[in-house]
């Protein structure tokens, strides 16, 4: 289980589905779909290695028009190349006009 809201903990080879929505500066949910979304996972290290381990884009996500939420799944093949007992970091980038 994750220790805080910025941590994802999952077992290599498992499937995990994630949901998120966008908010404006006042905390109000943004109801329009973004132009681009990138969920990128990289190995955490101090050498500034920028190699992407896996990435999900808006094409990999479903947008729920009723709840204004994005849904995406991390599949077993996404984590196949990940090493045991190694930390990874993720970045969620949203681009909208």
C-alpha positions in Angstrom: 0.0 0.0 0.0 1.2 3.5 -0.7 2.5 5.5 2.2 1.4 8.9 0.9 -0.7 10.2 -2.0 2.4 10.8 -4.1 3.6 7.2 -3.9 2.4 4.3 -6.0 3.1 0.8 -4.7 2.3 -2.2 -6.9 3.7 -5.7 -7.5 5.7 -6.3 -10.7 3.6 -8.2 -13.2 0.2 -7.2 -11.6 -2.4 -5.0 -13.3 -3.4 -1.7 -11.7 -6.0 0.8 -12.9 -5.7 4.5 -11.9 -8.1 7.3 -12.0 -7.5 11.0 -11.8 -9.2 14.3 -12.6 -7.8 17.8 -13.2 -8.5 20.8 -11.0 -8.1 24.5 -11.4 -6.3 26.7 -8.9 -9.5 27.0 -6.8 -9.9 23.2 -6.6 -12.8 23.1 -9.1 -12.8 20.0 -11.4 -12.0 20.9 -15.0 -14.7 19.2 -17.2 -13.0 19.4 -20.6 -10.6 16.8 -21.9 -7.0 17.8 -22.2 -5.2 17.9 -25.5 -2.3 15.6 -24.3 -1.6 13.6 -21.1 1.6 11.8 -20.3 2.1 9.4 -17.4 5.8 8.6 -17.5 7.8 6.2 -15.3 11.6 6.4 -15.0 14.2 4.7 -12.8 15.0 6.9 -9.7 18.7 7.6 -9.5 21.1 10.4 -8.9 22.8 10.3 -12.4 19.9 12.1 -14.0 19.2 9.2 -16.3 16.2 10.2 -18.4 15.4 6.8 -19.9 11.7 6.1 -19.9 10.8 2.7 -18.5 7.2 3.0 -19.7 4.7 5.7 -20.6 1.0 6.0 -21.0 -0.5 8.8 -23.2 -3.9 10.2 -23.6 -4.4 7.5 -26.4 -4.0 4.9 -23.6 -6.6 6.5 -21.4 -10.3 6.6 -21.2 -12.1 9.9 -20.3 -15.3 9.6 -18.4 -17.5 12.5 -19.5 -19.8 12.1 -16.6 -17.2 12.2 -13.8 -14.6 14.2 -15.8 -12.0 11.5 -14.9 -9.2 9.9 -16.8 -8.7 6.1 -16.4 -5.6 4.2 -17.4 -4.2 0.7 -16.7 -0.6 -0.4 -16.0 -0.4 -3.9 -17.5 2.0 -6.7 -16.6 4.1 -6.1 -19.8 4.6 -2.5 -18.7 6.5 -3.6 -15.6 8.4 -6.6 -17.1 11.7 -4.8 -17.5 11.6 -3.2 -14.0 14.1 -4.4 -11.4 13.3 -5.7 -8.0 14.0 -3.4 -5.0 14.7 -0.4 -7.2 12.8 2.8 -6.8 11.1 4.4 -9.8 9.6 7.9 -10.2 6.6 9.0 -12.2 5.5 12.2 -13.7 2.0 13.2 -14.8 2.1 15.9 -17.5 -1.1 17.5 -18.8 -1.2 19.8 -21.8 -4.3 21.8 -22.6 -5.0 25.0 -24.5 
